């Protein structure tokens, strides 16, 4: 079991110098322990995370720059800089940068569950189908695309 250690993650630093590249996005982990995990994310224009469900975690996103269009439990919503997005476990959500500007934000989940291991496995994987397959093995279930 890992517990949260007191300290400061300085600007430009990450956990063990790690940077993940996942489907065009950049994730920089800022802390990890059993009870929670956080990362800075950059979503270039046109990138997204398709609708999915975390079965064992609550997820949060604090918007630093830009705009996300979200599909949250089947409803379309927008979040801009300064907003906090709350994504309870077992609630479907998709995250889309439909703008012409990058989005910068802080994500965190509680508990960490298998998400750290998932990000390690999908770092640099170019095939979305493989990302979806691996996610299903790590308690993140992607939803099928809408019909039509």
Secondary structure, 3 states (H helix, E strand, C coil): CCCCCCCCCCCCCCHHHCCEEECCEEEEEEEECCCCEEEEEEECCCCEEEEEEECCCEEEEEEEECEEEEEECCEEEEEECCCEEEECCCCCEEEECCCCCCEEEEEEEECCCCHHHHHHHHCCCCCHHHHHHHHHCCCEEECCCCCC
